């Protein structure tokens, strides 16, 4: 990512956004990379644009970023607050539960500030419209990629506002890099996290809430069996996600069984 930011985009100020060791490895990768490898990097980054179908080349991405010159954390927060003020009342009227997805990854990218990256950001956002219609998608992988984040603690802090859960796991590296991990094998204690969600569902049922269920998905997965041949969207294999779903459902069933026996 640093190689793209510094050497392919040539973004002003990019070098100061990356640690010295990362900059050195980015320079080495860029110098050794073939044109095809650089194109593959660009394609991989474009495939990860959330909620977007536009795919840019280098000049196109430079032009897209130019539109956001001068945007900072405060201005983006103000725009989000204004959006919630307009939209949440309509969601309440229609019975819709909005649920914001945390930044993925939870850190500034390509000079753009991120504003839903941790517990402080989530508390601020939910306070802008104190309503069940303004909720949270608890993405364990996105939050778990932040070294300062504890997804289990965040789930406990905002359990009453969780409307959807993405249960995936990551393993972090000392330089800030991270990679997808097995659903039960990364840095986040997935068993504890599922326990928080089950406890919140139980609380909602006891309170008589009709929307007591918190839907969840295994989200990402590793490519296993015939996944490579299916050419699915990166990170969304069929067999790998089904494996993750089976593991997560097994954990939930075991915790529910233990609760009944207690």
FENLINDA-V288410 format. One record per helix or strand of 3 or more residues. SS is the DSSP state (h for helix, s for strand). FROM is the first residue (numbers start at 1). TO is the last residue. If there is no record, write none. Layout:
SS,FROM,TO  SS,FROM,TO
This chain:
h,2,8  h,15,17  h,20,32  h,35,47  h,58,66  h,73,94  s,98,101  h,119,127  s,134,139  h,140,144  h,151,157  h,159,161  s,162,166  s,169,172  s,178,181  h,190,206  s,215,217  h,227,230  h,238,261
